[in-house]
Amino acid sequence: MISESIPTELITEILLRLPAKSVARFQCVSKLWASISSRAYFTELFLTRSSAQPRILFAIEKEGLWSIFSVPQRVRPYENSPSSSSLVVASEFHMKFPQENMKIYPPSDRRFACGYASGLNYFYGMWIKDEDYEGVPVICNPKTGRYETLPFLLRYRKAYSFLGFDPVDKVFKVLFMAYPRCHDHHKILTLGVGEMKWRTIKCPLIKHESVSEGICINGVLYYLADMSEGLPDSESESDEEMTDFMIVCFDVRGFQETGMVKI
């Protein structure tokens, strides 16, 4: 039986029952199989079924090379939970990233930023050749090993960028915040919708500096910010116990701030 004679609905159901690595390999079977597994509808169904068996994703970095693993997230009643000394969990290796002669700048470097949203990892920047001193931003899928480089964006001093996922329109967006002491503009890039192009956005927030990696939860991006650059002198000097720090919240769909929480 040739693949063209199999109903598309049956092919979709077969792919949904396979591990992520097998789905990635079977994209080479035909253009039809590749198009099915790359559809937003298929991705959502695959993630929904995977969420029934949640896994914890973790990575080990050494000299710009990331080894990505996952372990099953087992929820046990407290009284039946084994002690940490007797708990042995087999991890599943997914990939080493990047491949070939490339590398990710280390976390101590100003050109480094990373994020995770709805199954994808984001890194800025990835060194791919000698003349690319700043590196390029890249999106990778730790389950399939596939990755895509994004258009380079020259920024002043440091990379303040975050990955978010819009659960309504089913699209990923990268937010690039400007450094508070420069004249750069805030930028966003929407993935999978036409030409990949950075566009300028206006944020009514007072000037702030990001001091943490971001996390996207239910379409809202959160990160910790230092507001001392934008607060009046009287307010910033009135309290020395972290009054200048706030949690910034962004709505990924419209990429507008939804509020701040002082901590």
Secondary structure, 3 states (H helix, E strand, C coil): CCHHHCCHHHHHHHHHCCCHHHHHHHHHCCHHHHHHHCCHHHHHHHHHHHHCCCEEEEEEEECCEEEEEEEECCCCCHHHCCCCCCCCCCCEEEEEECCCCCEECCCCCCCCEEEEECCEEEEEEEECCCCCCCCEEEEECCCCCCEEECCCCCCCCCCEEEEEEECCCCEEEEEEECCCCCCCCEEEEECCCCCCCCEEECCCCCCCEECCCCEEECCEEEEEEECCCCCCHHHHCCCCCCCCEEEEEEECCCCEEEEEEEC
